[in-house]
Amino acid sequence: MDLSYTNEQNAFRQDVRDYFEEKLSARLKGKVGLGKRLTKADHEEWHAVLNARGWLAGSWPAAFGGQDWDAIQRHIVEDEMTRAGAPRVVPFGVAMLGPVLQKFGSKEQQDYWLPRILDGQDWWCQGYSEPGAGSDLASLTTSAVRDGEEYVVNGQKTWTTLGQHANMIFCLVRTQKEGKPQEGISFLLIDMKTPGIEVRPIVLIDGEAEVNEVFFSDVRVPVANLVGEENLGWTYAKYLLTHERTNIAGVNFATAGLANLKRIAKLESAGGRPLADNPHFAARIARVEIDLMAMTTTNLRVVSQAASGQAPGAESSMLKIKGSQVRQEINALTRSACGPYAMPFVPEALEEGSNTEAVGPDYATAVTGAYLNIRKLSIYGGSNEIQRTIISKSLLNL
């Protein structure tokens, strides 16, 4: 296994870095750097910049509008995107639904939906979790009953990230009650404008309505919007979640967060000395940096395996667990490093153009909001407890 980069890969990295330096606007870079809230238009602006170069979905096969990137090229682009201070690519259409359609969708679905993901005509959200079905996703109860050439959908989804912006949702629905719970689930594509759908924002502890409840009341969905075969949706869901969990590790985000933590810790504190000079605090930074270095190596191993055609297995669950812990620790340390400036959490200060002088220096404005929001990493994409069970079953044959 080779964890070093070739000359061609280094040249590709430089090309990506140069393009980002040229095309990422100072406005967007500034909002990301200060932790300001990004609007739908902000995300669409960056998606368009990437799509103009064919990089929005570079890992897609060329036949579907991608660049046939291997796992290493994808890793390089994600790394450089974070380094440049760019917005993240909203994953629901590009990284989640797109690969599912390419592997399991019909030719008609691929020809229609994939181009619309790339050019921004559709903004997708994910309809998986329910009030009684989160980590235990197989217990979902949202039903889809076939009526001629339509399904009639009833039920509720929750924690639907950025659903307030979406015009489409891909949903797991129950189409059969007999047998094992996993055997009666199907994968449906639903237009959010269909009568009977209601979206209710959930305001989180960080003051932002990032997630939503979505209610379905006798919503009629064409049978043509069924992906793959009826009652085989669990297979498609597992395919999607394996890749999602690897991305949740967020090595690039942790690396950028650690650099920001070190920068803040080197500033003079209230006592006149940088917090980085405090042996106890310096030891905590060193400990999380060691963990991040180990996680980075593991991530490169997974990337190397993927580049050789091997699918991620238990390693994706390992990365999900450790990535959650490392990113949360970095956020906690950053909040501590900001001292009293992290106390006056004012959600309005995260809006573009807001005056932050009253709540402390710019670097501290978004720290508490990020700390509160990042707690979710332990549970979304499958809770860390569930990931430990997956690892046990996979590696220890329990």
C-alpha positions as CSV (number, residue, x, y, z in Angstrom):
1,M,0.0,0.0,0.0
2,D,1.5,3.3,-1.1
3,L,0.6,6.4,0.9
4,S,2.7,8.9,-1.0
5,Y,1.6,11.0,-3.9
6,T,2.9,10.6,-7.4
7,N,4.2,13.5,-9.6
8,E,0.9,13.4,-11.5
9,Q,-1.1,13.6,-8.3
10,N,0.9,16.5,-7.0
11,A,0.4,18.3,-10.3
12,F,-3.3,17.7,-10.1
13,R,-3.2,19.2,-6.5
14,Q,-1.5,22.3,-7.8
15,D,-4.1,22.7,-10.6
16,V,-6.9,22.4,-8.1
17,R,-5.3,24.9,-5.8
18,D,-4.7,27.5,-8.5
19,Y,-8.3,27.2,-9.7
20,F,-9.7,27.7,-6.2
21,E,-7.5,30.7,-5.6
22,E,-8.7,32.2,-8.9
23,K,-12.4,31.4,-8.6
24,L,-13.3,31.4,-4.9
25,S,-14.7,34.9,-4.2
26,A,-13.4,36.9,-1.3
27,R,-17.0,37.2,-0.1
28,L,-17.5,33.5,0.2
29,K,-14.1,32.9,1.6
30,G,-14.7,35.5,4.2
31,K,-18.1,34.1,5.3
32,V,-16.6,30.6,5.6
33,G,-13.6,31.8,7.5
34,L,-15.7,33.8,10.1
35,G,-18.3,31.0,10.4
36,K,-21.1,33.2,9.0
37,R,-24.3,31.4,7.9
38,L,-24.3,30.4,4.3
39,T,-27.4,30.9,2.3
40,K,-28.8,28.7,-0.5
41,A,-27.5,31.2,-3.0
42,D,-24.0,30.9,-1.5
43,H,-24.0,27.2,-1.9
44,E,-25.4,27.4,-5.5
45,E,-22.7,30.0,-6.4
46,W,-19.9,27.6,-5.3
47,H,-21.5,24.6,-6.9
48,A,-21.7,26.5,-10.2
49,V,-18.0,27.4,-10.0
50,L,-17.1,23.7,-9.5
51,N,-19.5,22.5,-12.2
52,A,-18.0,25.0,-14.7
53,R,-14.8,23.0,-14.5
54,G,-16.6,19.6,-14.3
55,W,-15.5,19.3,-10.6
56,L,-18.8,19.3,-8.8
57,A,-19.1,15.6,-9.3
58,G,-15.6,14.7,-10.4
59,S,-15.8,11.3,-9.0
60,W,-18.8,10.4,-11.1
61,P,-18.0,8.3,-14.2
62,A,-17.5,10.4,-17.4
63,A,-20.6,8.7,-18.9
64,F,-22.7,10.5,-16.2
65,G,-21.0,13.9,-16.5
66,G,-18.1,13.3,-14.1
67,Q,-14.3,13.2,-14.4
68,D,-13.7,9.5,-13.5
69,W,-11.7,10.7,-10.5
70,D,-10.3,8.0,-8.3
71,A,-10.4,8.1,-4.5
72,I,-7.1,9.9,-4.3
73,Q,-8.1,12.7,-6.7
74,R,-11.3,13.1,-4.7
75,H,-9.4,13.3,-1.5
76,I,-7.1,15.9,-2.9
77,V,-9.9,18.1,-4.1
78,E,-11.7,17.9,-0.7
79,D,-8.4,18.7,1.1
80,E,-7.8,21.7,-1.2
81,M,-11.3,22.9,-0.9
82,T,-11.0,23.1,2.9
83,R,-7.5,24.7,2.7
84,A,-8.9,27.4,0.4
85,G,-11.7,28.2,2.8
86,A,-14.5,27.2,0.4
87,P,-18.0,26.1,1.3
88,R,-18.5,22.4,1.5
89,V,-20.3,20.7,-1.3
90,V,-23.9,20.0,-0.2
91,P,-23.7,16.2,-0.4
92,F,-27.3,15.0,-0.8
93,G,-27.6,15.1,-4.6
94,V,-23.9,14.8,-5.6
95,A,-22.4,12.4,-3.1
96,M,-25.5,10.4,-1.9
97,L,-28.3,10.1,-4.4
98,G,-26.0,10.4,-7.5
99,P,-24.1,7.2,-6.8
100,V,-27.2,5.3,-5.9
101,L,-28.9,6.2,-9.2
102,Q,-25.8,5.3,-11.1
103,K,-25.7,1.8,-9.6
104,F,-29.3,1.0,-9.1
105,G,-31.4,3.5,-11.0
106,S,-33.1,2.9,-14.4
107,K,-31.6,4.5,-17.6
108,E,-34.6,6.9,-17.7
109,Q,-33.9,8.0,-14.1
110,Q,-30.2,8.4,-14.8
111,D,-30.8,10.5,-17.9
112,Y,-33.3,12.7,-16.2
113,W,-32.1,13.3,-12.6
114,L,-28.3,13.2,-12.9
115,P,-28.0,16.3,-15.2
116,R,-30.4,18.2,-13.0
117,I,-28.1,17.5,-10.0
118,L,-25.1,18.9,-11.8
119,D,-26.7,22.1,-13.2
120,G,-28.5,22.9,-10.0
121,Q,-32.1,22.5,-11.2
122,D,-32.8,20.2,-8.2
123,W,-31.8,20.6,-4.6
124,W,-32.1,17.2,-2.8
125,C,-32.6,16.4,0.8
126,Q,-32.5,13.0,2.6
127,G,-35.7,11.4,4.0
128,Y,-34.2,8.6,6.3
129,S,-34.6,9.3,10.0
130,E,-38.0,9.3,11.7
131,P,-39.0,10.2,15.3
132,G,-38.9,6.5,16.2
133,A,-36.3,5.4,13.7
134,G,-32.9,7.1,13.8
135,S,-29.9,4.8,14.3
136,D,-32.4,1.9,14.2
137,L,-33.4,2.9,10.7
138,A,-35.0,-0.4,9.9
139,S,-37.9,0.4,12.3
140,L,-39.2,3.2,10.1
141,T,-42.9,3.4,9.6
142,T,-43.5,5.9,6.8
143,S,-45.7,3.9,4.4
144,A,-46.1,3.8,0.7
145,V,-49.1,1.9,-0.6
146,R,-49.4,1.2,-4.3
147,D,-52.5,2.5,-6.0
148,G,-52.3,1.8,-9.7
149,E,-49.3,3.7,-11.1
150,E,-48.8,5.7,-8.0
151,Y,-47.7,5.2,-4.4
152,V,-49.6,6.9,-1.6
153,V,-47.2,8.0,1.1
154,N,-48.1,8.7,4.7
155,G,-45.7,9.4,7.6
156,Q,-43.1,11.7,9.0
157,K,-39.4,12.2,8.6
158,T,-37.2,14.3,10.9
159,W,-33.7,15.8,11.1
160,T,-34.0,16.6,7.4
161,T,-30.9,18.7,6.8
162,L,-31.5,21.8,4.6
163,G,-34.9,20.5,3.7
164,Q,-36.2,24.1,3.7
165,H,-34.2,24.7,0.5
166,A,-35.0,21.4,-1.2
167,N,-37.4,20.8,-4.1
168,M,-36.8,17.0,-4.0
169,I,-36.4,14.4,-1.3
170,F,-35.2,10.8,-1.6
171,C,-37.1,8.7,1.0
172,L,-37.0,5.3,2.6
173,V,-40.6,4.1,2.9
174,R,-42.2,0.9,4.0
175,T,-43.9,-1.0,1.2
176,Q,-44.2,-4.3,3.0
177,K,-44.9,-5.2,6.7
178,E,-44.4,-8.9,6.6
179,G,-41.0,-10.6,7.2
180,K,-37.9,-8.9,8.6
181,P,-38.1,-5.1,8.8
182,Q,-35.3,-4.6,6.4
183,E,-37.0,-6.6,3.7
184,G,-40.0,-4.3,3.4
185,I,-38.3,-1.0,2.6
186,S,-38.3,0.8,-0.7
187,F,-36.4,3.9,-2.1
188,L,-38.6,6.7,-3.5
189,L,-37.9,10.0,-5.2
190,I,-40.5,12.6,-4.1
191,D,-41.2,16.1,-5.4
192,M,-41.4,18.4,-2.4
193,K,-44.1,20.5,-4.1
194,T,-46.5,17.5,-4.2
195,P,-49.8,18.2,-2.3
196,G,-49.8,16.7,1.2
197,I,-46.2,17.6,2.1
198,E,-45.5,20.0,5.0
199,V,-42.0,21.1,6.1
200,R,-41.6,22.4,9.6
201,P,-38.1,23.9,10.6
202,I,-36.5,22.8,13.8
203,V,-34.5,25.6,15.5
204,L,-31.4,24.0,17.0
205,I,-29.5,25.0,20.1
206,D,-27.1,27.0,18.0
207,G,-30.0,29.2,16.9
208,E,-30.2,28.0,13.3
209,A,-33.0,26.1,11.6
210,E,-30.7,23.7,9.8
211,V,-32.9,20.7,10.1
212,N,-36.6,20.1,9.5
213,E,-39.6,17.8,10.1
214,V,-41.3,16.7,6.9
215,F,-44.9,15.4,7.0
216,F,-46.5,13.3,4.3
217,S,-50.3,13.1,4.2
218,D,-51.7,11.0,1.2
219,V,-48.8,12.1,-1.0
220,R,-49.1,10.6,-4.4
221,V,-45.8,9.6,-6.0
222,P,-45.4,8.1,-9.5
223,V,-44.2,4.4,-9.5
224,A,-41.6,5.6,-12.0
225,N,-39.9,7.3,-9.1
226,L,-39.1,4.0,-7.4
227,V,-35.4,3.4,-7.5
228,G,-34.5,-0.2,-8.2
229,E,-36.9,-2.9,-7.1
230,E,-39.7,-2.6,-4.5
231,N,-38.7,-3.8,-1.0
232,L,-34.9,-3.7,-1.8
233,G,-34.4,-0.2,-0.5
234,W,-32.4,-1.4,2.5
235,T,-29.7,-2.5,0.1
236,Y,-29.5,0.9,-1.5
237,A,-29.6,2.7,1.9
238,K,-26.6,0.7,3.1
239,Y,-24.7,1.5,-0.1
240,L,-25.3,5.2,0.5
241,L,-24.6,5.2,4.2
242,T,-21.2,3.4,3.9
243,H,-19.9,6.3,1.8
244,E,-21.6,8.9,4.0
245,R,-19.9,7.6,7.2
246,T,-16.4,7.8,5.6
247,N,-17.1,11.5,4.7
248,I,-18.3,12.2,8.2
249,A,-14.8,11.5,9.5
250,G,-14.0,15.0,8.1
251,V,-10.2,14.7,8.2
252,N,-9.9,17.9,6.1
253,F,-12.3,19.8,8.5
254,A,-10.4,18.5,11.5
255,T,-7.0,19.6,10.0
256,A,-8.3,23.1,9.3
257,G,-9.9,23.3,12.8
258,L,-6.6,22.3,14.4
259,A,-4.7,25.0,12.5
260,N,-7.3,27.6,13.7
261,L,-7.0,26.3,17.3
262,K,-3.2,26.6,17.3
263,R,-3.5,30.2,15.9
264,I,-5.9,31.3,18.6
265,A,-3.9,29.6,21.3
266,K,-0.8,31.6,20.3
267,L,-2.6,34.9,20.9
268,E,-2.0,36.7,24.2
269,S,-4.6,35.7,26.8
270,A,-6.0,37.9,29.6
271,G,-2.9,37.0,31.7
272,G,-0.6,38.4,29.0
273,R,0.8,35.0,27.9
274,P,-0.4,32.8,25.1
275,L,-2.5,29.8,26.2
276,A,-0.2,27.6,24.1
277,D,2.5,28.2,26.7
278,N,0.3,26.5,29.3
279,P,1.8,23.0,29.6
280,H,-1.6,21.4,30.4
281,F,-3.4,23.1,27.4
282,A,-0.4,22.4,25.1
283,A,-0.6,18.7,26.1
284,R,-4.2,18.5,25.2
285,I,-3.5,20.1,21.8
286,A,-0.7,17.6,21.3
287,R,-2.9,14.7,22.2
288,V,-5.6,15.6,19.7
289,E,-3.0,16.3,17.0
290,I,-1.6,12.8,17.5
291,D,-5.1,11.3,17.2
292,L,-5.6,13.4,14.0
293,M,-2.3,12.2,12.5
294,A,-3.3,8.6,13.1
295,M,-6.7,9.2,11.7
296,T,-5.2,10.9,8.6
297,T,-3.1,7.8,8.0
298,T,-6.1,5.5,8.4
299,N,-8.0,7.7,6.0
300,L,-5.2,7.5,3.4
301,R,-5.2,3.7,3.8
302,V,-8.9,3.6,3.0
303,V,-8.4,6.1,0.1
304,S,-5.6,3.9,-1.2
305,Q,-7.8,0.7,-0.9
306,A,-10.7,2.5,-2.7
307,A,-8.3,3.6,-5.5
308,S,-7.5,-0.1,-6.0
309,G,-11.1,-1.0,-6.3
310,Q,-11.8,-2.2,-2.7
311,A,-15.0,-1.1,-1.1
312,P,-14.8,0.5,2.4
313,G,-15.9,-1.9,5.2
314,A,-15.5,-1.6,8.9
315,E,-12.9,1.1,8.3
316,S,-15.6,3.6,7.4
317,S,-17.2,3.0,10.8
318,M,-13.9,3.4,12.6
319,L,-13.2,6.7,10.8
320,K,-16.7,7.9,11.6
321,I,-16.2,7.2,15.4
322,K,-12.7,8.7,15.6
323,G,-13.5,11.6,13.3
324,S,-16.5,12.5,15.5
325,Q,-14.3,12.4,18.7
326,V,-11.4,14.4,17.2
327,R,-13.5,17.1,15.7
328,Q,-15.5,17.5,18.9
329,E,-12.3,17.8,21.0
330,I,-10.9,20.4,18.6
331,N,-14.1,22.4,18.9
332,A,-14.0,22.1,22.7
333,L,-10.4,23.3,22.9
334,T,-11.0,26.2,20.5
335,R,-13.9,27.3,22.7
336,S,-11.7,27.1,25.8
337,A,-9.0,29.0,24.0
338,C,-11.4,31.9,23.3
339,G,-12.1,32.2,27.0
340,P,-14.8,34.8,27.9
341,Y,-15.2,35.8,24.2
342,A,-16.9,32.5,23.6
343,M,-19.6,33.2,26.3
344,P,-21.8,35.8,24.6
345,F,-23.3,33.6,22.0
346,V,-25.3,35.8,19.7
347,P,-26.9,34.0,16.7
348,E,-27.5,37.2,14.9
349,A,-23.7,37.8,14.7
350,L,-23.5,34.9,12.3
351,E,-25.5,36.8,9.6
352,E,-23.6,38.4,6.8
353,G,-22.8,42.0,7.4
354,S,-23.5,41.9,11.1
355,N,-21.4,43.9,13.5
356,T,-19.5,41.6,15.8
357,E,-17.5,44.1,17.8
358,A,-19.9,44.0,20.7
359,V,-19.3,40.2,21.2
360,G,-15.6,40.0,20.8
361,P,-13.0,39.4,18.1
362,D,-14.1,37.9,14.8
363,Y,-12.3,34.6,15.4
364,A,-14.6,34.0,18.4
365,T,-17.9,34.9,16.9
366,A,-18.8,31.4,15.6
367,V,-16.9,29.3,18.1
368,T,-19.8,28.5,20.5
369,G,-22.3,27.9,17.7
370,A,-19.9,25.5,16.1
371,Y,-19.3,23.7,19.4
372,L,-23.0,23.2,20.0
373,N,-23.7,22.1,16.4
374,I,-20.8,19.7,16.2
375,R,-22.2,17.5,19.0
376,K,-24.5,15.9,16.4
377,L,-21.5,14.1,14.8
378,S,-21.9,11.4,17.5
379,I,-25.3,10.4,16.2
380,Y,-25.9,11.3,12.6
381,G,-25.0,8.9,9.8
382,G,-25.5,6.1,12.5
383,S,-24.6,6.7,16.1
384,N,-21.1,5.9,17.3
385,E,-22.7,3.1,19.4
386,I,-24.2,1.5,16.3
387,Q,-20.8,1.9,14.5
388,R,-19.1,-0.1,17.3
389,T,-21.6,-2.9,16.8
390,I,-20.9,-2.9,13.1
391,I,-17.2,-3.1,13.8
392,S,-17.7,-6.0,16.2
393,K,-19.8,-8.0,13.8
394,S,-17.5,-7.3,10.9
395,L,-14.1,-7.9,12.5
396,L,-14.8,-10.1,15.5
397,N,-17.6,-12.2,14.0
398,L,-19.8,-11.5,17.0
